[in-house]
């Protein structure tokens, strides 16, 4: 029952946070200079709204619940093991140092992968946005099958 209540609280907080973030991003984009739209194609902007916010809305709350549960379980197991056998605390410290080093080395490749993913999806979203804006012309010339 407590897990269910915790999940409801996390989802409520996260829904509020993503709504506020979406409103802030949309306000910034709508008030951006023309230079911003010259530098960033419409596909990249649409990708930001569709993919990034979808990840925030659908995947992150589950991951937060899963990670917090794993984090607290690891903390309590570490405390229990350290109380039972203090010599194992040395192994826990070494494992923590190795995990921190691995995290530091892994953040940059993850950021590069996300950047490449956004670049590769940009043309698809750009084409979709152009089709939506030119829908009247497509209907006029009967080019549905082409697109």
Secondary structure, DSSP 8 states (H G I E B T S, - for coil): -HHHHHHHHHHHHHHHHHHHHHHHHHHHHHT--HHHHHHS-HHHHHHIIIIIHHIIIIIHHHHHHHHHHHHHHHHHHHHHHHHH-TTHHHHHHHHHHHHHHHHHHHHHHHHHHHHHHHHHHHHHHHHHHHHHHTHHHHHHHT-TTT-
